[in-house]
Amino acid sequence: MACRERLICAAGELVEQGRGVRFEVERFGKAIPAFVVRFEGQPRAFLNQCGHVPVELDWQEGAFFDDSRLYLICATHGALYHPASGQCVGGRCAGRGLIPVPVVERDGHVYLMEDQ
């Protein structure tokens, strides 16, 4: 199956462990919220749904990191996720992690890799 790329944002919009950029992906014919942040120099993207219950993580648009800037946090339940993998590391996520979304950074931009 071939992939196509869809522009999410300029790479400069993603500051290491800073605010994220929201976007949407299509899954099963529906638009699903997603987000991308920069962690360990790489863009990391996930569906914007807590593993506990499917609510969006950010309480203010783009605010995905906890106060320590080490973990992604669900503002509703306090569940913590590792920003490199989306793995649940604490709180009310019942061991369920975030669902990763494939992205690539190239030529100063971050792109979503979509199945065609």
N, C-alpha and C positions, 0 to 999 in steps of 0.2 A: 504494500500500500504506500503510495507516494505522500509526501508531506508538502505543505505549502506554509509559507511564513506570513504572519500578520504582525505589523508594527504595534508594539505596546507603548514604548516611550523612548526618549533619548537616554542613552546610558548614563549621562551626567545627572539625570533626575534621581538616580539611586545612589545615595550616599551610604557608605559602610555602616551597617546597623542603625540606619536612619529610617525616615518615613518610607512607606511603601507606595506603590502605584496600583490602584484598582483597575481591573478590566473584566471582561466577560468572556466565557468560553461557551460553546454550544455542546450540550450533552443530551442525548435522547430527544433532540428537537426543542430543547429549552435553553434559554440563556441562564447560565449559572455564574454567580460572582466569583472572581478569583483575584489574586494579588501577587505582586512580585516585590521582593526586598533584596538588598545586597548583603551577603554574609560571607566572610572569608574571601572577599574579592569577587565572588560570583553572584549572578542573579539567581535567586531561588524563588520559584513560583508554586503556589498551591491554590486549591479551591478554597474560597473564603467560607469555610464551614467547620465549626468546632466538631471534634470527634465525639463529644458527649451528646449534644443535640445539634441539629443543623442550623445554628444561628451564626451570623457573621462575627468574626473575631474583633474587628476594630470598633472602638466606641467613638472615636473621632476618625474621620476619613484618613486613611494612611497610617494610623497609629497601631502598629502590630507588635512592636517590641515591648517587653516589660521594662520597668524602671532601670534594671541592671543592664539592659541592652544585650543580654545573653540569650534570651528565649523569646519566642513568639507567645503571646498570651491572649486568651479569650477574655474579653472585657466583661462578659456576662457571668461566666462561671469560674474564672481564674485558672483554667487548664493551661498548662505550659507545654510548649512543643519546641524541639530542637530545630533551629532555623536551617540547618544544612539538609536534614532528612525529613522533617515534619513529624518525627517520632514523638509520642507522648512521653514526657519526662516528669509529670506531676499534675496533681489536681484532678478535677472531675472530667477526665477524658476516657475513663474505663479502658485504658490500654490502647485505644484507637487513635491513630495518628492522623495528620492532615494528608489529603490526597494531592500528590505532586502533579504539576502541570509542566510539560516540556517547553523550555525556553532556550534561546541562544542569544549571545551578545556578539555583534559583529558590526564593524564600521561605525562605531559610536551610537548604536541603537540596540534595543532589546526587542526580540521578536518571539511571538508565540509560534510554536511548531504545531500545525493543525493537520490532522489526517484529511485526505481528500476522498 
